[in-house]
Structure formats: C-alpha cells, structure tokens
Amino acid sequence: MTVRRTLPTAVILTAAVLLPALGGCEQAKEAVNKGGDTPCSEFISQDQDKQRVTVRKYLQQDSKVTGTPAPDTVDGSIAVIQLMCKVQANSNTPIRDADLTGILVPKN
C-alpha cells in the first residue's frame, strides 16, 4: 500500500519540477540565438520556429521599442529577410546587413 501512495506523489512532484523547466526552453533558445548577427546562410537553414526566435531577438536588439514585437511585424520581417538573404552575394552576411547593395557587392 505504501508503494501505491508514493508513486502518484512521486509523479506529481516530478511533473511539478520538470514543467517549469520545459517552459524555460524558449528562453534558452533566445539566450543562445545571435539575433541580427545570424549569418544569412544559417538563417535560411533554420526552421520556421527558430527563424521567428531569431527575428524577434533581432528586432529587439535594433529597436528602441522594448518588449516583444507584434507577431505580424515578426512575420513581415521574416519574409523580407528571407528574400534579401537568398540573393546576397556573400551568404555569411549577418541578417542585419542584408540589403539590396549586398546583391551586387559582397559584404564582409
């Protein structure tokens, strides 16, 4: 009988410890993400979720606005960055520097 009582308690305690830690995964992704310093080649190879984290961090780095950027701002920025990064002469151009001149003149 003691085993039956302690097993559910152990499961509840384990869940109570692990769930907050799992919620911190998004914060961990943001902490190691380079934001605007991410090279175009790396950005293009990221999945959609990671691109969203990268662009959100980039916008926060380069914006005077504090807080989280609006989802439509992030989505629009992703589309522009993808377009600019796909045509850069230097695929190692950081996403913050990807622009029209980078199509013709490789940026360092």
Buried (B, 14 or more C-beta within 10 A) or exposed (E): EEEEEEEEEEEEEEEEEEEEEEEEEEEEBBEEBBBBBBBBEBBBEBEEEBBBBBBBBBBBEEEEEEEEBEEEBBBEBBEEBBEBBEEBEBBEBBBBBBEEEBEEEEBE
